Amino acid sequence: MKDLVFSGIQPTSDLHLGNYLGALKQWVAIQHDHPCLFCIVDLHAITVAQDPKMLRQNILGVAATYLAAGIDPKRSHIYVQSEVPQHAELAWILGTITKLGELERMTQFKDKSGKQGERVGLGLFSYPVLMAADILLYGSTAVPVGQDQMQHLELARVIARRFNERFGDTFAIPQALIQKIGNRIMSLQDPAKKMSKSDPMEGAKILLRDDAETIRKKIMRAVTDSGKGISYDPEKKPAVSNLMTLYHHASGKTMKEIEKEFAGAGYGDFKKAVADAVIGMLGPMQKRMLEFRKNPAELKRILDAGRDAATEQAEKMMRTVRTRVGLGRE
């Protein structure tokens, strides 16, 4: 039996190049070999304040981006998380067997709560339990993740084992799918930080909606490392290695081929080539994104079909969970 793959992205703002290379591009390849569910995780998005109208627009924007990137609704189910209420139901049940210490150790919570202080909400604290529910609800056996998400996936594995030991064999134990190059695209202005939608520096990220001129400016202004030479060494040359990763994905060339191509070249020539390649890669996808946004009826049809398929699968799991936990009258 083939692995069932689950993953999702928050609709908090425009998606960026890191979202595409670190997730969407991988999903497109995976869907040809595995049954897949790709969710728009809007419940996760509201762990921080959102403008309701903008959130709904972003949900549709992310759906259009999934499709434009190459997610095929005939192969994969695309749906909105909050439209399948079993996600929240399972999260509550799993929360009753999750330990406070496990959640307090989550790096993401410690980082964000440190900035918010007493204003931090329960949703941010229990976020990993909802993520575990997302994955376990469908019996997912494989989850495409970046290295920074491994802690959350490991907690999902711990929760699954704990539930199985207490209530009987119910959940599959999910495994990580991590691509070797590009699972973590870094900021163009600080290669020690992951490219982020929330980064206040516009030049640090390439948005998938950025036009060719904007993309070129951002790449040409990207920071580089001291010293000369184009070589892949994430520890000693993190900035150049990050740009090489972009070029690798956009051109299809290996790191050795890139090093050979730019042997003796300066950073300016290299950045120009990176910009050309990224613009060429994103251009067709940007055109398809606009086409899907102009066809809301088709977007609705696809999301409705994805919701119905996901709900059917989710409810099968929840009937088993409710029975084993002892909820309800039967």
N, C-alpha and C positions, 0 to 999 in steps of 0.2 A: 504493500500500500504506500502511495506517495505521501510525503510530508504535507500537511495542511499548513499554509503560511498565513500569518496575520501581521499587519502593521498599520500604522496610521500617522498622520501629521496634524498638528494643531492649526486651526484657522485663525491665528491671532493677528496676522498681517500678511503682506505679500510674501510669497515664498522666494527663497534666494538660491543661488547656485549650489550652496552646500546641501540644501534640501534635495535638489535634483541629482547631484552626483553621489551624495551619500545615501540616498534612499530611492527616489523615483526611478533612476536609471537601472538600479539593481532589481527593483520590482518588475520592471518591464521584461527583463531577461528571465526572472524566476517564473513568471506566470506561464511560460511555455512548457514548463516541466512539472508544475505543481498546482493544485487547487489553491486559490488565494482569496482572502478577504482584505480589502484595503479601506480603512475607515477614516472618516474626517472627525477627529476627536474633539468635538466642541465642548463636551463636559470637562475635559482637561483644561480647555482654554479659559474657563471662567474661574479657575483658581486664583486668577488676578482679575481686576476690574476690566470690563469690556464695554464698549458702546454697543448696545443691542442691535441697532441698525447696521453698524459697520460689521459686527460679528456675522450677521446673516449674509451680508454681501461677501465677506471673506469665505464663508462656507461654500458658496457657489463658485467663488474664484478658485478655491482649492480643488473642487470637483472638476472644473474646466481644465485645471493644470494637470491633474491626474490623467485625464483623457488625452490632452494634448501631448503629454510625455510619452504616451503609447500604451497606457493601461487599457486593455480590451475588455469591455463589459460582457463580451461573449465568453471570455475565459475567466474573468475575475469579478467578484462582487464589490461594487463601490457604494458606500452608504454613509449616512450621518449617524454618529454614535448615539446622540440623544433620542433618535427616532426608534432605537431598539432598547426599550426600558430594562431588559434583562441585564444589561451592563451594570446599571446602578443597583439592581436587586442583588446580583452576585457580589458586587463590591461590599455591600453591607454585610452579607453572610461571611465573606472572607475576612472582613474587618474584625469579626468577633473572635477569630482564632489567630490574629496577627498581634505580635507583642509590641508594646510601646517602644522598647529599646531598639527593635529592628527598624522602626520608622525614624527614630531619633538619629540613627547612624547614617541615614541617607545623605550623601554629600550634597545633592541638589537642595534638599530642605535646609541643611545647615548654611549653605551659601545664601539662599534667598531669605531665610528667616533672620539671618544676621543683619541684612540690609533693612528689613521691615520692622524688626523688634517686636513690640507687643501688638502691632497691627497685623501680624501674620495670621492667616485664617486656617481653620481646620482642614479645608480642602487641599491646601498646599501640603499639609502634614500627611494626609491620608491618600494623596495622589498616587503613590506606588501601589496601594491596594486596588484602586480602580484600574490601574495599568495591568495588574495581575489578573483582574476579572476580565478585562478586554481579551487577554491572551487565552486564558483557561476556558472561557465561555464556549469556545468552538472546538475544544480539543486540539488546539494548535500545537504542532510538534516542532515547528521551525519559525523563528522570529528574526527578520533582518534588523540588526541593531548596530549602532556605532559603539566604539569602545567605551564612551562615556555613559552608555545606557546599560552596560553589563550589570551594574549593581542592582538596578531595578529588575532586570530579568532574573538574576539570581534569587532575589526575594520572591518572585513569582514561583520559582522552582521550589523554594522552601515551603511556601504556603501550600502548593499543590501536594507535596509529600505529606505535610502535616494533616491536611484534609483527608487524604487517602488512608493514612494510618488510623485516623479517628473514626471515619465514617465508611470506609470501604473504598476499593479502587474505583476512582471516578475520573480524575483528570490525568491527561498525558503530561509528562515532564518535558517542557519545551527546551529546545536547543537553540543556540545562537547561530545566526548566519552573518558572518562578518567578512566583507570584502577586503582584500589585502591592501589595496591602494585606493585611498579616497573615502574611507569610512568616516573620516573626520576632516572636513575642509576648514582651513583656518582663516582668520581675519586677514585682509589685505594690508591692514595697518598695524597689526600686532600678531605675529605668527605664533605667539604663546596662547592665544585665545581662539576658541572656536568661532567660525563665522556665525553670526546670530542675527535673527530678525529684530531683536530688541536693542542692538548696538546703536547708540546715538550717532556714531560717526558713519555718515552715509558712504564715505569712501572705503569703509571696511568690508562692505558686502556688495555683491552683485545681485540685484533683484532680477527675477526672471522676466519682469516687464521692462527692464531698462532697455533703452534704445541703443543702437550701435555706437553712437558718439559717446554716450554716458559710460558704456562698458569699456570703451577704449581709454577714456580719461581715467577711470578707476584703476585699470590694470597698469597704465603707464605711470601712475602716481603710487603704485604699491611699493611698500618698503622692500629693501633687499638686504643682504647680509654684507658684512665687511669682507674685503678680499674680492678676488676676481674668480671667474670660472663658473660654468653651469654644471653642477654635479648634484646628485641626489644623496643628501645626507641630512635627514630630519633633525638630528641633534646639533650638528655643527653649522648647517646652513638651512634653518627652518623656513625662512622666507622664500628662498629660491626653490626649495623642495616643494613648498606649497604651490608655487606657480608651475612647477614641473608636473605636479599632480593634475592641475587644470588642463595643461597641454596634453598630458597622457590621455585623459578622458575625451578631450575634444578632437584629438588627432588619431587616436588609436595606436600611437607609437609607444614602445617600451621606454623605460628610463635610460637604458643603455643606448638606444637609438637617438633619444633626445640629447644625451650628453655628446654623442658623436656629431649630431647635426649642428650643435652650437659650440663645438670645440673652438676656442679662440675668439668667440663672439663676445660682445659686451652685453650688459644688462638691457640696454635700450633696444637692441635688435631682437633679443630674446622676448622682451615684453611685447613688442609689436607682433611677433609671431603668435604669442599666447592670445593676445587680443583678437587677432584675425580668426584664430581657430575657435575661440569661445563664441564670437559673434556668428560665425558660420554654423556652429552647433545649435545655438539658441534660436536663430532666425526662423526656421521652419516651425519650431514648437510655438513660438510667440504668435505666429500667424494662425495656427490651429487653436490657440487659447482664445483669440478674438472671435474666431468662428463659433466656438462653443458658447461663449458668453452672449453672442448675438442670437442664440437658439435656446432660450430658456425652456421651451417645451421639451426638447430632446434631453436637456440636463435633468429635468423633472422625471422624465420617463426612466432614465438610467438610474437615478437615485431611488425612485420608487421601487424598481425591480430589485435593486441591491438591498434595500431595506426589507422587502418581503422575504427574500432568500435568507438574509442574515437572521431575521426574526424566527423563521421556521427552524433553522439550525439551533439558535440560541434557546428556544423554548424546549426543544428536545433535551438539552443539557439541564435546563432549570427544573424540569419535571423530575429528573433523577436526583438533582441536588436537594430539592425540597423534600422528597421522600426520604432520602438518607439522613437529612438533618432533623426531620420530624415536623416540618412546618405544615400548616393546613389541617384539614380534617380527614384526609385520606392518604 
